[in-house]
Amino acid sequence: MSIRSLFIATAFLAGSTTLAFAGEQYVDSSGYAASGYDVVAYFDMDQSEIGKPQHEAVRGKVAYTAEYNGAEWAFSSAENRDRFTADPAKYAPQFDGHCAYGVAKGGKVPANPNLWRIVDGKLYLNITKPVVGFWEEDIPGNLSIAQSNWKGIEDKAAADAEIPQYDGPIGPVSN
């Protein structure tokens, strides 16, 4: 094998390896990441104490959208959309928008946009209120396990189920 062929093969494998680790964003029937809620707005809200419900998430608007990680995202304002597009990894929920506790348990399951917490500057979503209780019993421990598990499941297909026990609106506001 020539050096040129070896170089091309190595470049191809390196590129393929990188692509294999890119996970799919969770998108529900709304067609939007985070169910059409404004992921930047979470960072401007006060968080509730552990064990107390968080403030409701802010719905995005169809007029303010952006694409990232193969998904459409909606925002409540042009300013929030612009903040997101300047640094999407800062605002996008961890684990490609899947339930953080679900990842700690080894799987990709949907996440509810109203069951959120920011830990060390990163947004995490969970699936149901009881799961939030399990998550909050040991956030550092659950995060450690989830981050370890994520390496093995990130390249698997995104969850395709709807959010269970979710009674809020899905999708961004028309205007």
For each residue, the residues with C-beta under 8 A, 3 or more apart:
1: 5 6 9
2: 5 6
3: 6 7
4: 7 8
5: 1 2 8 9
6: 1 2 3 9 10
7: 3 4 10 11
8: 4 5 11 12
9: 1 5 6 12 13
10: 6 7 13 14
11: 7 8 14 15
12: 8 9 15 16
13: 9 10 16 17
14: 10 11 17 18
15: 11 12 18 19
16: 12 13 19 20
17: 13 14 20 21
18: 14 15 21 22
19: 15 16 22
20: 16 17 155
21: 17 18 154 155
22: 18 19 69 154 155
23: 69 95 96 153 154 155 156 158
24: 69 70 96 157 158
25: 33 68 69 70 71 92 96 97 158
26: 33 96 97 98 108 110 111 158 159
27: 30 31 32 33 71 72 97 158
28: 32 35 110 162 163 170
29: 162 170
30: 27 35 36 170 171 172
31: 27 36 72 171
32: 27 28 35 36 60 65 71 72 73 74 171 172
33: 25 26 27 39 68 69 71 72 73 92 97
34: 37 38 39 57 73 93 97 113 125
35: 28 30 32 112 113 163 170 171
36: 30 31 32 59 60 74 170 171 172
37: 34 41 57 58 59 60 74 113 172
38: 34 41 42 57 58 59 60 74 75 76 77 80
39: 33 34 42 73 75 84 91 92 93 123
40: 43 44 75 80 81 83 84 91
41: 37 38 44 45 57 58 75 76 80
42: 38 39 45 57 58 91 116 118 123
43: 40 91 118 123
44: 40 41
45: 41 42 54 55 58
46: 55
47: 54 117 118
48: 52 53 54 55
49: 52
50: 136 139
51: 133 136
52: 48 49
53: 48 129
54: 45 47 48 114 115 116 117
55: 45 46 48
56: 114 168
57: 34 37 38 41 42 113 114 116
58: 37 38 41 42 45 76
59: 36 37 38 74 76 169 171 172 173
60: 32 36 37 38 64 65 73 74 75 76 172 173
61: 64 74 75 76 77 172 173 174 175
62: 65 74 172 173 174 175
63: 175
64: 60 61 74 75 76 77 78 80 81
65: 32 60 62 72 73 74 75 81 172
66: 72 73 75 81 84 85 88
67: 70 71 72 73
68: 25 33 71 73 84 85 88 92
69: 22 23 24 25 33 88 92 96
70: 24 25 67
71: 25 27 32 33 67 68 97
72: 27 31 32 33 65 66 67
73: 32 33 34 39 60 65 66 67 68 81 84 88 92
74: 32 36 37 38 59 60 61 62 64 65 171 172
75: 38 39 40 41 60 61 64 65 66 78 80 81 84
76: 38 41 58 59 60 61 64 80
77: 38 61 64 80 81
78: 64 75 81 82
79: 82 83
80: 38 40 41 64 75 76 77 83 84
81: 40 64 65 66 73 75 77 78 84 85
82: 78 79 85 86
83: 40 79 80 86 87 91
84: 39 40 66 68 73 75 80 81 87 88 91 92
85: 66 68 81 82 88
86: 82 83
87: 83 84 90 91
88: 66 68 69 73 84 85 91 92
89: 92
90: 87 121
91: 39 40 42 43 83 84 87 88 123
92: 25 33 39 68 69 73 84 88 89 96 97 123
93: 34 39 96 97 111 116 123 124 125
94: 100 122 123 124
95: 23 98 99 100 103 108 124 146 150
96: 23 24 25 26 69 92 93 108 154 158
97: 25 26 27 33 34 71 92 93 111 125
98: 26 95 102 103 108 109 110 111 125 158 159
99: 95 102 103 109 110 111 125 126 127 131
100: 94 95 103 104 111 124 125 126 135 142 143 146
101: 104 105 126 127 131 132 134 135 142 146
102: 98 99 105 107 108 109 111 126 127 131
103: 95 98 99 100 106 107 108 146 149 150 153
104: 100 101 135 142 143 145 146 149
105: 101 102 149
106: 103 149 153
107: 102 103 153
108: 26 95 96 98 102 103 153 156 157 158 159
109: 98 99 102 127 159 161
110: 26 28 98 99 127 159 161 162 163 164
111: 26 93 97 98 99 100 102 115 125 126 127 163
112: 35 115 125 126 127 128 163 165 166 168
113: 34 35 37 57 116 125 168
114: 54 56 57 168
115: 54 111 112 125 126 127 128 129 131 132
116: 42 54 57 93 113 123 124 125 126
117: 47 54 123 124 126 135 136 139
118: 42 43 47 121 122 123 124
119: 122 124 139 143
120:
121: 90 118
122: 94 118 119
123: 39 42 43 91 92 93 94 116 117 118
124: 93 94 95 100 116 117 118 119 135 143
125: 34 93 97 98 99 100 111 112 113 115 116
126: 99 100 101 102 111 112 115 116 117 131 132 135
127: 99 101 102 109 110 111 112 115 131 163 164
128: 112 115 131 132 164 165
129: 53 115 132 133 165
130: 133 134
131: 99 101 102 115 126 127 128 134 135
132: 101 115 126 128 129 135 136
133: 51 129 130 136 137
134: 101 130 131 137 142
135: 100 101 104 117 124 126 131 132 139 142
136: 50 51 117 132 133 139
137: 133 134 142
138: 141 142
139: 50 117 119 135 136 142 143
140: 143 144
141: 138 144 145
142: 100 101 104 134 135 137 138 139 145 146
143: 100 104 119 124 139 140 146 147
144: 140 141 147 148
145: 104 141 142 148 149
146: 95 100 101 103 104 142 143 149 150
147: 143 144 150 151
148: 144 145 151
149: 103 104 105 106 145 146 152 153
150: 95 103 146 147 153 154
151: 147 148 154
152: 149
153: 23 103 106 107 108 149 150 156
154: 21 22 23 96 150 151
155: 20 21 22 23
156: 23 108 153
157: 24 108 160
158: 23 24 25 26 27 96 98 108
159: 26 98 108 109 110
160: 157
161: 109 110 164
162: 28 29 110 166
163: 28 35 110 111 112 127 166 170
164: 110 127 128 161
165: 112 128 129
166: 112 162 163 170
167:
168: 56 112 113 114
169: 59
170: 28 29 30 35 36 163 166
171: 30 31 32 35 36 59 74
172: 30 32 36 37 59 60 61 62 65 74
173: 59 60 61 62
174: 61 62
175: 61 62 63
